[in-house]
Amino acid sequence: MLSQSLRRVPLFSSLSDEQIAALNAVAQRRSFRRGEVIFHKGDAGPTLFMITQGQVKIVLPSDGGGEEALLGVMDTGDFFGELSLIDEQPRSATIVASEDTDTLVLHRVDFLEFLSANPELAIVVMRVLCRRLREADEFIEDAIFLDVPGRLAKKLLELAETYGRDTPYGTVIGLRMTQQELAAMVGATRESVNKHLRAYRARGIIEIDRQRIIIYKPEELQRRIY
């Protein structure tokens, strides 16, 4: 049921049955296949998307269109598109489904009316926006003060914390990604990231198996950050 899907989204998990029913009346389902673009940077943004199942990546294309920066990924329970929904400006990034993804969609007029009637939800949205702003500030700080191997080590630890699965032989990052995507995450070239991944692998710090990274010695990565 749609109401159960809404309840699984952390943004709405604390709402009453009556509030969920009100959202249920205006929310719509939309599904995307792996690799499908949900929206492009510069598109009009009249909708908010909430992931009920799947994963998307946030991409910032270059002006020339030849390269792109991978700003991050979002999983089940995350939401995106809120900036354009609130300020009515074009989309600030491109969103691509990195696997088959199901979403719930709210249009601007419905979402803003719901916020007006339920101001406590606005606080939750503000907290998420603050967290994302802090993450953007941290990304800039890392780009200034950390070299490529340091940024790579930090990103691997962050991915392990978010997507890691502990096994007897190490922490498996449960996120398939190419070296190009990892390079985009740390603001480096694929060749540079490949070189440092090989160095970490040669020292027994990590292993790479079918686009999945296994971390054997997280303490060694932690030392590389400072």
Short mmCIF file of the C-alpha atoms (twelve columns), coordinates in Angstrom:
data_MODEL
# 
_entry.id   MODEL 
# 
loop_
_atom_site.group_PDB 
_atom_site.id 
_atom_site.type_symbol 
_atom_site.label_atom_id 
_atom_site.label_alt_id 
_atom_site.label_comp_id 
_atom_site.label_asym_id 
_atom_site.label_seq_id 
_atom_site.Cartn_x 
_atom_site.Cartn_y 
_atom_site.Cartn_z 
_atom_site.pdbx_PDB_model_num 
ATOM 1   C CA . MET A 1   0.000  0.000   0.000   1 
ATOM 2   C CA . LEU A 2   1.118  3.565   -0.678  1 
ATOM 3   C CA . SER A 3   0.606  4.560   2.955   1 
ATOM 4   C CA . GLN A 4   2.993  1.818   4.089   1 
ATOM 5   C CA . SER A 5   5.609  3.060   1.616   1 
ATOM 6   C CA . LEU A 6   5.259  6.582   3.029   1 
ATOM 7   C CA . ARG A 7   5.669  5.272   6.556   1 
ATOM 8   C CA . ARG A 8   8.993  3.658   5.592   1 
ATOM 9   C CA . VAL A 9   10.451 7.021   4.538   1 
ATOM 10  C CA . PRO A 10  12.212 8.464   7.642   1 
ATOM 11  C CA . LEU A 11  10.993 11.947  6.734   1 
ATOM 12  C CA . PHE A 12  7.419  10.801  7.416   1 
ATOM 13  C CA . SER A 13  7.965  7.988   9.937   1 
ATOM 14  C CA . SER A 14  6.732  10.028  12.923  1 
ATOM 15  C CA . LEU A 15  3.547  11.281  11.277  1 
ATOM 16  C CA . SER A 16  0.121  10.283  12.537  1 
ATOM 17  C CA . ASP A 17  -2.197 8.004   10.590  1 
ATOM 18  C CA . GLU A 18  -4.262 11.042  9.634   1 
ATOM 19  C CA . GLN A 19  -1.210 12.882  8.295   1 
ATOM 20  C CA . ILE A 20  -0.074 9.809   6.356   1 
ATOM 21  C CA . ALA A 21  -3.564 9.521   4.891   1 
ATOM 22  C CA . ALA A 22  -3.407 13.152  3.755   1 
ATOM 23  C CA . LEU A 23  -0.099 12.517  1.973   1 
ATOM 24  C CA . ASN A 24  -1.385 9.252   0.608   1 
ATOM 25  C CA . ALA A 25  -4.085 11.195  -1.225  1 
ATOM 26  C CA . VAL A 26  -1.581 13.297  -3.209  1 
ATOM 27  C CA . ALA A 27  1.589  11.173  -3.549  1 
ATOM 28  C CA . GLN A 28  2.281  9.238   -6.749  1 
ATOM 29  C CA . ARG A 29  4.484  6.259   -7.531  1 
ATOM 30  C CA . ARG A 30  7.242  6.422   -10.137 1 
ATOM 31  C CA . SER A 31  9.785  3.733   -10.996 1 
ATOM 32  C CA . PHE A 32  13.075 4.045   -12.866 1 
ATOM 33  C CA . ARG A 33  15.323 1.453   -14.445 1 
ATOM 34  C CA . ARG A 34  19.039 1.242   -13.698 1 
ATOM 35  C CA . GLY A 35  20.894 3.944   -15.636 1 
ATOM 36  C CA . GLU A 36  17.782 6.006   -16.265 1 
ATOM 37  C CA . VAL A 37  18.091 9.762   -15.703 1 
ATOM 38  C CA . ILE A 38  15.439 10.961  -13.261 1 
ATOM 39  C CA . PHE A 39  16.155 14.599  -14.027 1 
ATOM 40  C CA . HIS A 40  18.992 16.690  -15.451 1 
ATOM 41  C CA . LYS A 41  20.771 19.670  -13.979 1 
ATOM 42  C CA . GLY A 42  18.941 22.766  -15.183 1 
ATOM 43  C CA . ASP A 43  15.535 21.093  -15.459 1 
ATOM 44  C CA . ALA A 44  12.518 22.701  -13.853 1 
ATOM 45  C CA . GLY A 45  11.907 21.291  -10.383 1 
ATOM 46  C CA . PRO A 46  8.242  21.028  -9.444  1 
ATOM 47  C CA . THR A 47  8.522  17.681  -7.625  1 
ATOM 48  C CA . LEU A 48  10.062 16.010  -4.575  1 
ATOM 49  C CA . PHE A 49  11.196 12.377  -4.863  1 
ATOM 50  C CA . MET A 50  11.375 9.892   -1.977  1 
ATOM 51  C CA . ILE A 51  13.165 6.576   -2.499  1 
ATOM 52  C CA . THR A 52  11.120 3.607   -1.282  1 
ATOM 53  C CA . GLN A 53  13.423 1.017   -2.846  1 
ATOM 54  C CA . GLY A 54  16.671 1.350   -4.754  1 
ATOM 55  C CA . GLN A 55  19.519 3.792   -5.108  1 
ATOM 56  C CA . VAL A 56  20.381 6.913   -7.097  1 
ATOM 57  C CA . LYS A 57  23.577 8.852   -7.722  1 
ATOM 58  C CA . ILE A 58  23.950 12.627  -7.655  1 
ATOM 59  C CA . VAL A 59  25.962 13.850  -10.618 1 
ATOM 60  C CA . LEU A 60  27.327 17.312  -11.415 1 
ATOM 61  C CA . PRO A 61  28.187 17.494  -15.142 1 
ATOM 62  C CA . SER A 62  30.856 19.846  -16.444 1 
ATOM 63  C CA . ASP A 63  29.851 22.792  -18.617 1 
ATOM 64  C CA . GLY A 64  31.453 21.116  -21.617 1 
ATOM 65  C CA . GLY A 65  29.582 17.903  -20.969 1 
ATOM 66  C CA . GLY A 66  32.678 15.707  -21.201 1 
ATOM 67  C CA . GLU A 67  33.250 15.063  -17.503 1 
ATOM 68  C CA . GLU A 68  31.187 14.847  -14.363 1 
ATOM 69  C CA . ALA A 69  31.599 14.845  -10.589 1 
ATOM 70  C CA . LEU A 70  29.816 12.214  -8.558  1 
ATOM 71  C CA . LEU A 71  28.663 14.092  -5.474  1 
ATOM 72  C CA . GLY A 72  27.200 11.090  -3.698  1 
ATOM 73  C CA . VAL A 73  24.565 8.390   -3.620  1 
ATOM 74  C CA . MET A 74  21.159 8.105   -1.963  1 
ATOM 75  C CA . ASP A 75  19.402 4.962   -0.795  1 
ATOM 76  C CA . THR A 76  16.029 3.744   0.362   1 
ATOM 77  C CA . GLY A 77  14.501 6.313   2.721   1 
ATOM 78  C CA . ASP A 78  16.374 9.301   1.290   1 
ATOM 79  C CA . PHE A 79  14.667 12.123  -0.567  1 
ATOM 80  C CA . PHE A 80  15.889 14.543  -3.212  1 
ATOM 81  C CA . GLY A 81  14.703 17.480  -5.288  1 
ATOM 82  C CA . GLU A 82  13.760 19.589  -2.268  1 
ATOM 83  C CA . LEU A 83  15.869 22.639  -3.212  1 
ATOM 84  C CA . SER A 84  14.071 23.326  -6.479  1 
ATOM 85  C CA . LEU A 85  10.798 22.461  -4.834  1 
ATOM 86  C CA . ILE A 86  11.303 25.198  -2.259  1 
ATOM 87  C CA . ASP A 87  13.027 28.004  -4.201  1 
ATOM 88  C CA . GLU A 88  11.519 27.247  -7.654  1 
ATOM 89  C CA . GLN A 89  14.963 27.404  -9.276  1 
ATOM 90  C CA . PRO A 90  16.266 24.845  -11.812 1 
ATOM 91  C CA . ARG A 91  17.690 21.539  -10.615 1 
ATOM 92  C CA . SER A 92  21.208 21.965  -9.243  1 
ATOM 93  C CA . ALA A 93  22.426 18.455  -10.196 1 
ATOM 94  C CA . THR A 94  21.560 15.452  -12.332 1 
ATOM 95  C CA . ILE A 95  20.046 12.400  -10.632 1 
ATOM 96  C CA . VAL A 96  20.527 8.942   -12.167 1 
ATOM 97  C CA . ALA A 97  19.113 5.624   -10.945 1 
ATOM 98  C CA . SER A 98  22.160 3.468   -10.157 1 
ATOM 99  C CA . GLU A 99  19.870 0.445   -9.799  1 
ATOM 100 C CA . ASP A 100 16.174 -0.231  -10.368 1 
ATOM 101 C CA . THR A 101 14.504 2.352   -8.124  1 
ATOM 102 C CA . ASP A 102 10.981 2.968   -6.858  1 
ATOM 103 C CA . THR A 103 10.009 6.438   -5.665  1 
ATOM 104 C CA . LEU A 104 7.101  8.391   -4.302  1 
ATOM 105 C CA . VAL A 105 6.578  11.817  -5.855  1 
ATOM 106 C CA . LEU A 106 5.027  14.920  -4.316  1 
ATOM 107 C CA . HIS A 107 4.307  18.039  -6.353  1 
ATOM 108 C CA . ARG A 108 5.272  21.471  -5.049  1 
ATOM 109 C CA . VAL A 109 1.797  22.758  -4.254  1 
ATOM 110 C CA . ASP A 110 0.880  19.586  -2.343  1 
ATOM 111 C CA . PHE A 111 4.146  19.466  -0.390  1 
ATOM 112 C CA . LEU A 112 4.102  23.150  0.577   1 
ATOM 113 C CA . GLU A 113 0.473  22.920  1.662   1 
ATOM 114 C CA . PHE A 114 1.361  19.915  3.802   1 
ATOM 115 C CA . LEU A 115 4.317  21.776  5.355   1 
ATOM 116 C CA . SER A 116 2.070  24.722  6.177   1 
ATOM 117 C CA . ALA A 117 -0.388 22.428  7.917   1 
ATOM 118 C CA . ASN A 118 2.359  20.408  9.647   1 
ATOM 119 C CA . PRO A 119 5.224  22.798  10.513  1 
ATOM 120 C CA . GLU A 120 7.005  20.159  12.607  1 
ATOM 121 C CA . LEU A 121 7.940  18.446  9.342   1 
ATOM 122 C CA . ALA A 122 9.682  21.631  8.182   1 
ATOM 123 C CA . ILE A 123 12.171 21.229  11.040  1 
ATOM 124 C CA . VAL A 124 13.054 17.745  9.802   1 
ATOM 125 C CA . VAL A 125 13.582 19.061  6.267   1 
ATOM 126 C CA . MET A 126 15.766 21.895  7.606   1 
ATOM 127 C CA . ARG A 127 17.933 19.427  9.519   1 
ATOM 128 C CA . VAL A 128 18.503 17.387  6.367   1 
ATOM 129 C CA . LEU A 129 19.387 20.527  4.401   1 
ATOM 130 C CA . CYS A 130 21.831 21.579  7.127   1 
ATOM 131 C CA . ARG A 131 23.471 18.159  7.059   1 
ATOM 132 C CA . ARG A 132 23.881 18.291  3.302   1 
ATOM 133 C CA . LEU A 133 25.332 21.812  3.492   1 
ATOM 134 C CA . ARG A 134 27.853 20.649  6.082   1 
ATOM 135 C CA . GLU A 135 28.809 17.742  3.823   1 
ATOM 136 C CA . ALA A 136 29.352 20.165  0.936   1 
ATOM 137 C CA . ASP A 137 31.561 22.347  3.154   1 
ATOM 138 C CA . GLU A 138 33.542 19.282  4.205   1 
ATOM 139 C CA . PHE A 139 34.030 18.276  0.572   1 
ATOM 140 C CA . ILE A 140 35.504 21.709  -0.186  1 
ATOM 141 C CA . GLU A 141 37.705 21.548  2.900   1 
ATOM 142 C CA . ASP A 142 39.023 18.121  1.914   1 
ATOM 143 C CA . ALA A 143 39.777 19.345  -1.609  1 
ATOM 144 C CA . ILE A 144 41.883 22.163  -0.133  1 
ATOM 145 C CA . PHE A 145 43.712 20.392  2.693   1 
ATOM 146 C CA . LEU A 146 43.945 16.713  1.672   1 
ATOM 147 C CA . ASP A 147 45.921 15.227  -1.190  1 
ATOM 148 C CA . VAL A 148 44.404 12.584  -3.463  1 
ATOM 149 C CA . PRO A 149 45.429 9.516   -1.397  1 
ATOM 150 C CA . GLY A 150 44.077 11.238  1.721   1 
ATOM 151 C CA . ARG A 151 40.755 12.067  0.079   1 
ATOM 152 C CA . LEU A 152 40.549 8.531   -1.281  1 
ATOM 153 C CA . ALA A 153 41.237 6.999   2.138   1 
ATOM 154 C CA . LYS A 154 38.601 9.196   3.775   1 
ATOM 155 C CA . LYS A 155 35.992 8.380   1.126   1 
ATOM 156 C CA . LEU A 156 36.620 4.640   1.456   1 
ATOM 157 C CA . LEU A 157 36.102 4.857   5.224   1 
ATOM 158 C CA . GLU A 158 32.912 6.890   4.754   1 
ATOM 159 C CA . LEU A 159 31.562 4.363   2.248   1 
ATOM 160 C CA . ALA A 160 32.464 1.525   4.607   1 
ATOM 161 C CA . GLU A 161 30.584 3.224   7.453   1 
ATOM 162 C CA . THR A 162 27.482 3.729   5.327   1 
ATOM 163 C CA . TYR A 163 27.479 0.608   3.149   1 
ATOM 164 C CA . GLY A 164 29.948 -1.673  4.921   1 
ATOM 165 C CA . ARG A 165 29.242 -5.289  5.783   1 
ATOM 166 C CA . ASP A 166 31.621 -6.886  8.271   1 
ATOM 167 C CA . THR A 167 32.971 -10.293 7.316   1 
ATOM 168 C CA . PRO A 168 35.670 -12.521 8.865   1 
ATOM 169 C CA . TYR A 169 38.174 -11.227 6.303   1 
ATOM 170 C CA . GLY A 170 37.308 -7.529  6.222   1 
ATOM 171 C CA . THR A 171 34.629 -4.902  5.623   1 
ATOM 172 C CA . VAL A 172 32.944 -5.218  2.242   1 
ATOM 173 C CA . ILE A 173 31.623 -1.945  0.819   1 
ATOM 174 C CA . GLY A 174 28.204 -2.969  -0.480  1 
ATOM 175 C CA . LEU A 175 28.158 -0.448  -3.288  1 
ATOM 176 C CA . ARG A 176 29.161 -1.323  -6.825  1 
ATOM 177 C CA . MET A 177 31.071 1.523   -8.427  1 
ATOM 178 C CA . THR A 178 33.607 1.995   -11.154 1 
ATOM 179 C CA . GLN A 179 36.968 3.608   -10.570 1 
ATOM 180 C CA . GLN A 180 35.716 6.541   -12.629 1 
ATOM 181 C CA . GLU A 181 32.784 7.002   -10.225 1 
ATOM 182 C CA . LEU A 182 35.092 6.731   -7.204  1 
ATOM 183 C CA . ALA A 183 37.444 9.263   -8.776  1 
ATOM 184 C CA . ALA A 184 34.536 11.646  -9.311  1 
ATOM 185 C CA . MET A 185 33.619 11.293  -5.635  1 
ATOM 186 C CA . VAL A 186 37.046 12.475  -4.497  1 
ATOM 187 C CA . GLY A 187 37.616 15.070  -7.230  1 
ATOM 188 C CA . ALA A 188 40.495 13.312  -8.955  1 
ATOM 189 C CA . THR A 189 41.277 11.592  -12.243 1 
ATOM 190 C CA . ARG A 190 40.582 7.897   -12.738 1 
ATOM 191 C CA . GLU A 191 44.291 7.312   -13.422 1 
ATOM 192 C CA . SER A 192 45.300 8.906   -10.128 1 
ATOM 193 C CA . VAL A 193 42.722 6.975   -8.098  1 
ATOM 194 C CA . ASN A 194 43.688 3.736   -9.845  1 
ATOM 195 C CA . LYS A 195 47.340 4.311   -8.916  1 
ATOM 196 C CA . HIS A 196 46.564 4.853   -5.228  1 
ATOM 197 C CA . LEU A 197 44.115 1.940   -5.106  1 
ATOM 198 C CA . ARG A 198 46.889 -0.291  -6.442  1 
ATOM 199 C CA . ALA A 199 49.234 1.065   -3.770  1 
ATOM 200 C CA . TYR A 200 46.704 0.364   -0.984  1 
ATOM 201 C CA . ARG A 201 46.115 -3.084  -2.424  1 
ATOM 202 C CA . ALA A 202 49.849 -3.869  -2.616  1 
ATOM 203 C CA . ARG A 203 50.182 -2.980  1.069   1 
ATOM 204 C CA . GLY A 204 47.330 -5.309  2.008   1 
ATOM 205 C CA . ILE A 205 45.044 -2.470  3.094   1 
ATOM 206 C CA . ILE A 206 42.253 -3.218  0.613   1 
ATOM 207 C CA . GLU A 207 41.169 -5.709  -2.025  1 
ATOM 208 C CA . ILE A 208 39.014 -5.132  -5.105  1 
ATOM 209 C CA . ASP A 209 36.634 -7.812  -6.356  1 
ATOM 210 C CA . ARG A 210 34.166 -7.164  -9.191  1 
ATOM 211 C CA . GLN A 211 33.761 -3.435  -8.520  1 
ATOM 212 C CA . ARG A 212 33.429 -4.072  -4.780  1 
ATOM 213 C CA . ILE A 213 36.108 -2.922  -2.353  1 
ATOM 214 C CA . ILE A 214 37.053 -4.877  0.756   1 
ATOM 215 C CA . ILE A 215 38.860 -2.993  3.529   1 
ATOM 216 C CA . TYR A 216 41.287 -5.127  5.515   1 
ATOM 217 C CA . LYS A 217 43.097 -2.436  7.513   1 
ATOM 218 C CA . PRO A 218 40.879 0.596   8.203   1 
ATOM 219 C CA . GLU A 219 43.403 1.929   10.703  1 
ATOM 220 C CA . GLU A 220 45.923 2.318   7.870   1 
ATOM 221 C CA . LEU A 221 43.419 4.355   5.859   1 
ATOM 222 C CA . GLN A 222 42.697 6.490   8.931   1 
ATOM 223 C CA . ARG A 223 46.411 7.272   9.319   1 
ATOM 224 C CA . ARG A 224 46.560 8.420   5.691   1 
ATOM 225 C CA . ILE A 225 43.979 11.158  6.314   1 
ATOM 226 C CA . TYR A 226 46.190 13.096  8.712   1 
# 
